[in-house]
Structure formats: structure tokens, C-alpha cells
Amino acid sequence: MARVKYNGLVVEVPAGRSVLDALLDRGETIPHGCRAGACQTCLMQATQGTVPAASQRGLKAAHRERGLFLACSCMPEEDLEVCLPDTQQLRIAASIVGRRALADDVMELSLRTSEPFSYRAGQYVTLWRDAELGRSYSLANLPQTDGLLQFHIRRIEGGAFSGWIHDSARVGDALDVQGPMGDCFYTADDPEQKLLLIGTGTGLAPLYGILQDALAQGHRGAIHLFHGALARDGLYLHDSLTELAAQHNKLHYHACVLHGDDEPAADIRAGDVGALALERIGTPAGWKCYLCGDPTLVNGLRKKLFLAGAAMKDIHADAFLASGPAPRDPLND
């Protein structure tokens, strides 16, 4: 059994238990989010001892060299001494410059960073309201020279961060930004390759960024975007995407709602968005696929696409996870 020293406290961490869980069990306040190694909200620093490689997966090389690790993924194999990292080295300041309702429960949040911020559309970052409350959201816009970042934030019942964004946040309010993270973004290595983008709910946000990037870089292959929602009002960029598809012959937009006995409109199908996608495109062999949103859909479709012929290297996924002890849809609460 490894022992972890933190802030003068020595905690025993049983085998299979994470550093994060052990410290939380002892009443320590450690920032955390998804608890699945995705959002990087629970970053800590090892000042003595060596952390398992799995707890540093996805971190920048410079962060690994400094001993940073994900507390939720760290099952220590030896005694450690740890601390919270200097957040000034991880985060940059930003402020809210716009809020726009995209639907009753989806808010487009626009931020501007205080310094240049490099990212790829479709990646995600952690937004910090204060030192302890942080949530991860996908970037929905192309990089801008003025540091503008845009996000689609869905209201989650009881969500501390999403509730603040929807009800209380105002233009001018300050936030911190940490990241970017994730490899779900467009690459122009094969501009003729067909692209398949499938998302549910605000899983549309990274896909919208990827789509804009592909069009801006002159992608020549067909692009099929499938967006699924529970009901019609969940298709929050339906009109804009319909218009965009009309402007680009290579772009095909497919909208789908899960609930409804009848077709809700001529251009909206009823049923499962994953099944619709496989029905429309046939075999995905040779396609580059992007899957975002509900983790059950993402994980299930990843397997189905692979079995149907898509190469695993061409399947990029971003499953939205919840903050808290158990995954649920979405991460963005």
C-alpha cells in the first residue's frame, strides 16, 4: 500500500484506489471534474517519487517533466509527496465577450484571451470560474488572431458551471483557460478522403469547428455531418447548417431526432443517429470518422464503424463525460 503526503497529511492509498479518491475521502479539497482522465481538472504535481505512466497520458512533455499527473488516474505504486501545481503556469486569463442563446438549454459563450492561445478547432479546454470550479468544453470556432474562443454550453440540471453561464454570467466577467487538449481535429493530410462527422447534443460543437476547418482548408472529399437530438429543439444549428450545406456541394447535413413517431419535418429523420449514418453512407472503409457527444453512442459507434471497415487510425472520438464520480452525458455541466 502506497502512502501519499499532501499538505502535511499522510494518506494511505489502497491498491486500485486513486490519489484523488484517497485525498477526497480524507476531506481534502482537490479540483476535479470528469474523474476519467479526460478533462485534466485534477492535475497535481509529484515533488517526490515517481507516478505511473498512465497518470501522465495526454499531458504535454513539459508538464510530464515537471512531475505533473492526473490525480484521478494515479494508482500509486510507491510513496509520493504531491502538491497542487502553480496554476499561473497552466492557465491564461480570459473574459466573456458574448453570450447568445442557441436553444432554450444551449448557450454560445464567447471569450477573449489576454494573450495568444494556440489550438485546433475541435479540441477542448478547461474553463475555470475560480480556483476550484472548472469544466471542460470543446472549441467550436477556428483560431482567431484576436484570441476569440467560442463554446456551446448546455444547461445541466444542478450543474454549478452551466447554471452560472446560463443564469448569472455577464459580458466582462473573468475566467481562466487551461489547455488545449484532445486529438479530435481536422488534418489536411488527404484532402480527397471522405469525412464522417457524427454527434449528439452539444457534441455538435467540436464537429462544427472541424467542419469549418475542413472547408477553410479546401477539403475536396465529401463531408457528411450527422447531428442527433432527443427532439427537434435540440437541433440548435439546424437552419445554419442547412444553409451552409446549400453553399457547399461537398457538404451533406443530416438531422435526426430520437423521439417521435412521425418524421418531424421533411429534412429531419426520426430514429437513432448512428443507425441513420451507417444506412446513408454504406461501408465506412477509407473514411475519416469523428464521433462526439454521448459516451454510449461514441463508444458503440466506434466499434460498429471499425467492424464495418473503417480503420481504427481514422476514427477520432470525443466522448463527453460528466463531472463527479460516474460518467454521464455530457461533460459540459
N, C-alpha and C positions, 0 to 999 in steps of 0.2 A: 504494500500500500504506500503510495507516494504521499509526501507532505508538501503543502504549498504555503509559503509565507507571504502574506499580503498585509500591508499597513499595520505591521506589528502583530498580526494574528497568524497563528499556525493552524492550518486546516488539513485534516487527513482526507485524501480523495480515494475512495474505494475503486477497485478495478472496474472499468466500464463507465465510470462517472466522470463528467467533465469538470474542468476547473470552474466554469461559470456556475454550474448547478451547485457545486460544493460551497462556493462563496455566497451564492444567494441563500442557500439553506442556513448559513450562519448569520443572515441578516445584513450582509454587505450590499451596498448599492453599486451595482455594476451596469453601465449602459448596455442594453441588448435589444435585439429585435426578433429576427426570424428563428433564431436558435437552430439553424440548419446550415450554417456556414456560407450563406449567400450574401447577406446584407453588410457584413463587416462592421456592424454597430458595436460588437463586443470586443474590439481589438484591445489587447493588453500587451505588455512588454515583459519579457523574461530578463531579469538582471543577473540571475544566477541559475545555472542548469540549462539543459537542452530540451526544447519542446519537440514533440513528434512532428515529422514532416507533414502529416495530414492536417495539422492545425495551422500550417502556413500556406496551404494550397490556395492559389489565386491571388496571393499578395505580390506586390512589386518586389523586385530583387532588393532594392534599397531598404524596404521595410523588413524583409526577412533577415537581412544582415544586421539590422538594429535589434533583432530579437522579438519583433512584433509577431503576434499569433492570434488566432481566433479562439477565444476562451470557450465558446460553445462546442468547438471541435477538438479541444485539447484533453485527451485522456492521458495524463502524465505517466511516464514510465520511470521517472526519477524525481527526486526532490527538486523543487523550484522555488525561486523567490521572484515575485512578479509585482508589477505596478501598472497603473493606468498611464498610457503614453501622453506626451505633451501634445495636446490637441492642436496647438498652433502650427505644428509641423505636418498635420494631416488635413486640416480644414482651411478653406478660404472664405472670407466674408462675402455675403450677397444680400440683396434687398429685393423685396417684392415690388415689381413694376406694373403688374397687371393681374387681374382676376376676371375670368369670363366663364359663365355657366354654359357648358356644352350640353347638359341634360339636367334633369332635376337632381341627380345624385353624382354628377361628374363636373368637376371644376378644372378649367385650364388655368394653371398657375404659371406666371411668367416671372422669372428672376433675372437680375443682372449681377454678375460677379464683380468684385472690386479689382480683379486682376485677370489677365488672360487665363482661360480654362480650356485645356485641350481634351477632346473626347470624340467619339464616333457616334453618330445618330443610332439609337437602339441600345446603347449601353445604359447602365443605371448608376445612380449616385445615392448617397445618403444625405438627406436634408436634416439639419439639426435646428430645432426650435430653441433649445438651450443646451446646457452641458449634458443632460441626461435623456432628453426626448428626441430621438432620431428615427426616421423611417426612410426606406429606400424606394425610389421611383425611377421609372425609365424615362430617358430623354426622348422627347417626341419631335425635336426640331434639329435642323442642320446646324453645325457650329457657326456662330456669328462673330464678326470682328469686334462687336461691342459687348461680348460676354453674355448675350441673352440666352437663357435656358428656359425651356417650356416642358410642362408635365401635365398629364391628365390624372387628376386625383379623385377617386371615387369615395363618397361618404360611406363609412362603415359604422354600423350602429355601435355606439360606445367607443369608437376609435378616438384616442386622445389627439392624434395628429390630424387626421382627416376632419374631425369635428372642429378643430381650431381653424383649419384652412377654410372650411365652408362657412363657419359662423362668425368668427372673430378676427381673422387676419385681415389686414388692410394694406393698401399700397404704402410703401415706405417702411414696413416692418422688416426687421433684420433677421437673417438666417445664416447658417454656415453650411457649406457644401463640402462633402468628402467623396473622393473617387477620382475618376470613373472606374467602373468595374464591369465585367462581363464581356463575352466574345460574340454576342448576338448582334452583328452589324454587317453591312454590305461590304464586299470586296470586289474589285473590278478585275479579278484575275481571268475571268471568262465572260466577256460581255454578251456572248451568244447563249449562255446557259439559261434555261428556263428557271424562273423563280416561283416558289410556292410559299405564300405567307398565310398562316392560319392563326387566329387569335380570338379570344373571348373577352367580353367586357373591356376593361382598360388595358388588356393585353394588346389592344389596338395601338397604344401609344408608341411602343418601340417599333412596331411594324410600320406605322405612319412615318417614323423617322427613316427607317430602312428604305421604304418606298421612295421617299423624297430624294434620298441619297442616290439610289439606283437611277432615277430619272435625271437627276442633275449631272450624273457621270455618263449619260448617254447609253445606258444599258439597252442592248438590241434584242435580247431574247424576250419571250412572252413572260409577263408578270401576272400571276393570279393571286389576288388578295381575298381571303375568306374571313368575314367577321361574324361571329356568333354572339347572340344575346338571349336572355330569357324571353324578352318581349320587344316589341317594336321600339319603345322609347330607349332601349339600351343601345340601339344602333346610332350613336350620337353624332357621327360624322357622315351619315348616310348621304345627304344631299351633296356635300362637298366631294365625297369620294365618287359619287355618280358623275358629277361634273368633271372631275379630274380624269376619270376613265374615258369620258367622251372626247377629251382633248388629246389622249394618247392611245393610238391603236393597239399598242403592245400591252396596255394595262386592262385587266379584266377584274371587275369588282363584283363579289358575290356576297350578298347579305342573307343571314339566316337567323330565325328565331326558334327557340326550343319549344315554347308553349304556343298552342293554337291549333285548332282542328282544321282550319282552312288557311289557305295562303293569305297572309295579311296584306299583300299588295302584289302587283304583277312582277315586280323586281325583287321580291323578298320571299325566300323559301322558308317553309316550316320543317323543322327536324334538327338532327344532330349535325353541327357544322363539320365535324371530322368526316362523317359518312358522306356528306354532300361533296366535300373536297375530293375524296377518293373516287366518287362516282363521276365527277366532272372531268378530272384530269386523266383517269385511267392509271397506267403504271407510272410511278414517280422515278423510275430509273433515269439517271442523268440530270435530275432536277436538283437545285439547291433549295433546301426547305428551312423555313423559320417558323417556330412554334412558340407562342407566348400566351400567358394567361393562366387559367385554371390548371393546377398541377395534375389532376386526374386526366384531363384532356391531353395535356402536353405529354405526360409520360406514356399514356396509352397510344397516342398518335405516333410518337417516336418509334415505338415497337412496330406498329402497323406499317408505317412508311418503310422501315427497314425490311420487313418481311415481304413487302410488295416490290422491292427492288431498289430503293434509294440507298446510296452509300452512306455509312454512318458518318463519314467525314463531311458529308454535305447536309447533315441535319443539325441545325443550331436551335437550341431551346432555352427559354427563359420562363421557368415556372414560378408564378407569383405565390409567395408563401406569406403567412401571417406572422405578426409579432406575437410572442407568447410561446407556451410550451408545446402547442400542437399546430402543425401546418393546416391552413385553410386558405380559401381564396378570398381576397388576394393579399399579397404582401403589403399593399398600399392602404394601410389603415391609419 
